Amino acid sequence: MFIQPWDAGLDEAEWQTWIAEGHDFGLLTVNGLPGHPPTVVPTHFTGDGNHLLIHLARPNPVWESIEHDPNVTFTVTGDYAFVPGPWRAGPGTPATEGVPTSYYAAVQFICRAAVVDDPEAKAELLRRQLAHFQPDGGHAPVAVGRPPYGRMLSGIRGLGLEVTDVRAKFKYDDHKPVEHRAAVADRLIERGQGLDAPTAQQQLRRLDRIGPWKP
């Protein structure tokens, strides 16, 4: 992932807070076997920034690739919007000469994967995931040998992803003048399509922290 200096995460707390705000679905990318393309798997995850936990169906073809090469990437994206060219035209420039762009946040975790096959370890993985995604409970105990989850454990495999590096990108035109960024945020809020509102919130948050861009 290419990151311009003005798009870089400001500190670890920035991307950690962004992930904790509910960005818990991403793409697991696994190196392909020789002669085959990489495999990409969309999935929910839980984690603490140093380790990520996911589980996938046992028939998923990704397992052979992971056992061949455990070095993987997990990518989370969000708060994205298309910004039309006229919105980005500089002062005195015809609107039609403005160049469009995409705004988005992305966090890439570079990881080393370890397959989890022990039944009790898989049950613990599921318990931790349910505690995150369904904290109010309302589910049967996840225990080996107890229905309904016990009989399902053989049908899944877990993955523990040890995070070795994190790359965070917040692409919101932070190198543009303050007035420009504030005006684009206003236009996003006014348009109100898709993820326009959270995209504007990210832009204004970064604007508050950065102010005028200083190389």
Contacts in CASP RR format, 6 or more apart in sequence:
PFRMAT RR
TARGET T0000
AUTHOR 0000-0000-0000
METHOD contacts of the structure
MODEL  1
MFIQPWDAGLDEAEWQTWIAEGHDFGLLTVNGLPGHPPTVVPTHFTGDGN
HLLIHLARPNPVWESIEHDPNVTFTVTGDYAFVPGPWRAGPGTPATEGVP
TSYYAAVQFICRAAVVDDPEAKAELLRRQLAHFQPDGGHAPVAVGRPPYG
RMLSGIRGLGLEVTDVRAKFKYDDHKPVEHRAAVADRLIERGQGLDAPTA
QQQLRRLDRIGPWKP
1 75 0 8 1.000
1 106 0 8 1.000
1 108 0 8 1.000
1 167 0 8 1.000
1 169 0 8 1.000
3 167 0 8 1.000
3 169 0 8 1.000
4 171 0 8 1.000
4 175 0 8 1.000
5 215 0 8 1.000
6 174 0 8 1.000
6 175 0 8 1.000
6 213 0 8 1.000
7 169 0 8 1.000
7 170 0 8 1.000
7 171 0 8 1.000
7 172 0 8 1.000
7 174 0 8 1.000
8 168 0 8 1.000
8 169 0 8 1.000
8 170 0 8 1.000
9 15 0 8 1.000
9 168 0 8 1.000
9 169 0 8 1.000
9 170 0 8 1.000
10 170 0 8 1.000
10 206 0 8 1.000
10 209 0 8 1.000
10 210 0 8 1.000
12 166 0 8 1.000
14 168 0 8 1.000
14 170 0 8 1.000
15 107 0 8 1.000
15 166 0 8 1.000
15 168 0 8 1.000
16 49 0 8 1.000
18 105 0 8 1.000
18 107 0 8 1.000
18 168 0 8 1.000
19 49 0 8 1.000
19 76 0 8 1.000
19 107 0 8 1.000
23 76 0 8 1.000
23 78 0 8 1.000
23 105 0 8 1.000
23 107 0 8 1.000
24 44 0 8 1.000
24 45 0 8 1.000
24 46 0 8 1.000
24 76 0 8 1.000
24 132 0 8 1.000
24 133 0 8 1.000
25 42 0 8 1.000
25 43 0 8 1.000
25 44 0 8 1.000
25 45 0 8 1.000
25 76 0 8 1.000
26 42 0 8 1.000
26 43 0 8 1.000
26 44 0 8 1.000
26 45 0 8 1.000
26 74 0 8 1.000
26 75 0 8 1.000
26 76 0 8 1.000
26 77 0 8 1.000
27 40 0 8 1.000
27 41 0 8 1.000
27 42 0 8 1.000
27 43 0 8 1.000
27 74 0 8 1.000
27 75 0 8 1.000
27 76 0 8 1.000
28 40 0 8 1.000
28 41 0 8 1.000
28 42 0 8 1.000
28 43 0 8 1.000
28 54 0 8 1.000
28 62 0 8 1.000
28 72 0 8 1.000
28 73 0 8 1.000
28 74 0 8 1.000
28 159 0 8 1.000
29 38 0 8 1.000
29 39 0 8 1.000
29 40 0 8 1.000
29 72 0 8 1.000
29 73 0 8 1.000
29 74 0 8 1.000
29 75 0 8 1.000
30 38 0 8 1.000
30 39 0 8 1.000
30 40 0 8 1.000
30 41 0 8 1.000
30 62 0 8 1.000
30 65 0 8 1.000
30 66 0 8 1.000
30 69 0 8 1.000
30 72 0 8 1.000
30 113 0 8 1.000
31 38 0 8 1.000
31 65 0 8 1.000
31 68 0 8 1.000
31 69 0 8 1.000
31 71 0 8 1.000
31 72 0 8 1.000
32 38 0 8 1.000
32 39 0 8 1.000
32 65 0 8 1.000
32 68 0 8 1.000
32 69 0 8 1.000
33 64 0 8 1.000
33 65 0 8 1.000
33 68 0 8 1.000
36 65 0 8 1.000
39 61 0 8 1.000
39 62 0 8 1.000
39 65 0 8 1.000
41 56 0 8 1.000
41 60 0 8 1.000
41 62 0 8 1.000
43 54 0 8 1.000
43 56 0 8 1.000
44 54 0 8 1.000
44 129 0 8 1.000
44 133 0 8 1.000
45 52 0 8 1.000
45 53 0 8 1.000
45 54 0 8 1.000
45 74 0 8 1.000
45 161 0 8 1.000
46 52 0 8 1.000
46 53 0 8 1.000
46 54 0 8 1.000
46 128 0 8 1.000
46 129 0 8 1.000
46 132 0 8 1.000
46 133 0 8 1.000
47 53 0 8 1.000
47 132 0 8 1.000
49 109 0 8 1.000
49 163 0 8 1.000
49 166 0 8 1.000
50 162 0 8 1.000
50 163 0 8 1.000
51 160 0 8 1.000
51 161 0 8 1.000
51 162 0 8 1.000
51 163 0 8 1.000
52 74 0 8 1.000
52 109 0 8 1.000
52 111 0 8 1.000
52 160 0 8 1.000
52 161 0 8 1.000
52 163 0 8 1.000
53 125 0 8 1.000
53 128 0 8 1.000
53 129 0 8 1.000
53 158 0 8 1.000
53 159 0 8 1.000
53 160 0 8 1.000
53 161 0 8 1.000
54 158 0 8 1.000
54 159 0 8 1.000
54 160 0 8 1.000
54 161 0 8 1.000
55 116 0 8 1.000
55 122 0 8 1.000
55 125 0 8 1.000
55 126 0 8 1.000
55 129 0 8 1.000
55 156 0 8 1.000
55 157 0 8 1.000
55 158 0 8 1.000
55 159 0 8 1.000
56 62 0 8 1.000
56 63 0 8 1.000
56 156 0 8 1.000
56 157 0 8 1.000
56 158 0 8 1.000
56 159 0 8 1.000
57 155 0 8 1.000
57 156 0 8 1.000
58 154 0 8 1.000
58 155 0 8 1.000
58 156 0 8 1.000
58 157 0 8 1.000
60 157 0 8 1.000
63 115 0 8 1.000
63 157 0 8 1.000
66 72 0 8 1.000
66 113 0 8 1.000
66 115 0 8 1.000
66 159 0 8 1.000
67 115 0 8 1.000
70 112 0 8 1.000
70 113 0 8 1.000
70 114 0 8 1.000
71 110 0 8 1.000
71 111 0 8 1.000
71 112 0 8 1.000
71 113 0 8 1.000
72 111 0 8 1.000
72 112 0 8 1.000
72 113 0 8 1.000
72 161 0 8 1.000
73 108 0 8 1.000
73 109 0 8 1.000
73 110 0 8 1.000
73 111 0 8 1.000
74 108 0 8 1.000
74 109 0 8 1.000
74 111 0 8 1.000
74 161 0 8 1.000
75 106 0 8 1.000
75 107 0 8 1.000
75 108 0 8 1.000
75 109 0 8 1.000
76 106 0 8 1.000
76 107 0 8 1.000
76 108 0 8 1.000
76 109 0 8 1.000
77 104 0 8 1.000
77 105 0 8 1.000
77 106 0 8 1.000
78 104 0 8 1.000
78 105 0 8 1.000
78 106 0 8 1.000
78 195 0 8 1.000
78 198 0 8 1.000
79 103 0 8 1.000
79 104 0 8 1.000
79 105 0 8 1.000
79 195 0 8 1.000
79 198 0 8 1.000
79 199 0 8 1.000
79 201 0 8 1.000
79 202 0 8 1.000
80 102 0 8 1.000
80 103 0 8 1.000
80 104 0 8 1.000
80 105 0 8 1.000
80 195 0 8 1.000
80 199 0 8 1.000
81 102 0 8 1.000
81 103 0 8 1.000
81 104 0 8 1.000
81 188 0 8 1.000
81 193 0 8 1.000
81 194 0 8 1.000
81 195 0 8 1.000
81 196 0 8 1.000
81 199 0 8 1.000
82 100 0 8 1.000
82 102 0 8 1.000
83 100 0 8 1.000
83 101 0 8 1.000
83 102 0 8 1.000
83 103 0 8 1.000
83 173 0 8 1.000
83 184 0 8 1.000
83 188 0 8 1.000
84 100 0 8 1.000
85 95 0 8 1.000
85 98 0 8 1.000
85 99 0 8 1.000
85 100 0 8 1.000
85 101 0 8 1.000
86 95 0 8 1.000
86 96 0 8 1.000
86 98 0 8 1.000
87 183 0 8 1.000
87 184 0 8 1.000
87 187 0 8 1.000
88 98 0 8 1.000
88 99 0 8 1.000
88 100 0 8 1.000
88 101 0 8 1.000
88 173 0 8 1.000
88 176 0 8 1.000
88 180 0 8 1.000
88 184 0 8 1.000
89 95 0 8 1.000
89 96 0 8 1.000
89 97 0 8 1.000
89 98 0 8 1.000
90 98 0 8 1.000
90 180 0 8 1.000
101 171 0 8 1.000
101 173 0 8 1.000
102 171 0 8 1.000
103 171 0 8 1.000
103 172 0 8 1.000
103 173 0 8 1.000
103 199 0 8 1.000
103 202 0 8 1.000
103 203 0 8 1.000
104 169 0 8 1.000
104 171 0 8 1.000
104 199 0 8 1.000
105 168 0 8 1.000
105 169 0 8 1.000
105 170 0 8 1.000
105 171 0 8 1.000
105 202 0 8 1.000
106 168 0 8 1.000
106 169 0 8 1.000
106 171 0 8 1.000
107 166 0 8 1.000
107 167 0 8 1.000
107 168 0 8 1.000
107 169 0 8 1.000
108 166 0 8 1.000
108 167 0 8 1.000
108 168 0 8 1.000
109 161 0 8 1.000
109 163 0 8 1.000
109 165 0 8 1.000
109 166 0 8 1.000
110 163 0 8 1.000
110 164 0 8 1.000
110 165 0 8 1.000
110 166 0 8 1.000
110 167 0 8 1.000
111 161 0 8 1.000
111 162 0 8 1.000
111 163 0 8 1.000
111 164 0 8 1.000
112 161 0 8 1.000
112 162 0 8 1.000
112 164 0 8 1.000
113 159 0 8 1.000
113 160 0 8 1.000
113 161 0 8 1.000
113 162 0 8 1.000
114 159 0 8 1.000
114 160 0 8 1.000
114 161 0 8 1.000
114 162 0 8 1.000
115 157 0 8 1.000
115 158 0 8 1.000
115 159 0 8 1.000
115 160 0 8 1.000
116 122 0 8 1.000
116 125 0 8 1.000
116 157 0 8 1.000
116 158 0 8 1.000
116 159 0 8 1.000
116 160 0 8 1.000
117 157 0 8 1.000
117 158 0 8 1.000
119 144 0 8 1.000
119 150 0 8 1.000
119 153 0 8 1.000
119 154 0 8 1.000
120 144 0 8 1.000
122 153 0 8 1.000
122 156 0 8 1.000
122 157 0 8 1.000
122 158 0 8 1.000
123 142 0 8 1.000
123 143 0 8 1.000
123 144 0 8 1.000
123 149 0 8 1.000
123 150 0 8 1.000
123 153 0 8 1.000
125 158 0 8 1.000
125 160 0 8 1.000
126 142 0 8 1.000
126 149 0 8 1.000
127 142 0 8 1.000
130 137 0 8 1.000
130 139 0 8 1.000
130 142 0 8 1.000
140 146 0 8 1.000
140 147 0 8 1.000
140 148 0 8 1.000
140 149 0 8 1.000
141 149 0 8 1.000
142 149 0 8 1.000
142 150 0 8 1.000
143 149 0 8 1.000
143 150 0 8 1.000
144 150 0 8 1.000
144 153 0 8 1.000
145 151 0 8 1.000
170 202 0 8 1.000
170 206 0 8 1.000
172 181 0 8 1.000
172 199 0 8 1.000
172 202 0 8 1.000
172 203 0 8 1.000
172 206 0 8 1.000
173 180 0 8 1.000
173 181 0 8 1.000
173 184 0 8 1.000
173 203 0 8 1.000
174 181 0 8 1.000
174 206 0 8 1.000
174 207 0 8 1.000
174 210 0 8 1.000
174 213 0 8 1.000
175 213 0 8 1.000
176 213 0 8 1.000
177 212 0 8 1.000
178 207 0 8 1.000
178 211 0 8 1.000
178 212 0 8 1.000
181 203 0 8 1.000
181 204 0 8 1.000
181 207 0 8 1.000
182 204 0 8 1.000
182 207 0 8 1.000
184 200 0 8 1.000
184 203 0 8 1.000
185 200 0 8 1.000
185 203 0 8 1.000
185 204 0 8 1.000
185 207 0 8 1.000
186 200 0 8 1.000
188 196 0 8 1.000
188 197 0 8 1.000
188 199 0 8 1.000
188 200 0 8 1.000
188 203 0 8 1.000
189 196 0 8 1.000
189 197 0 8 1.000
189 200 0 8 1.000
END
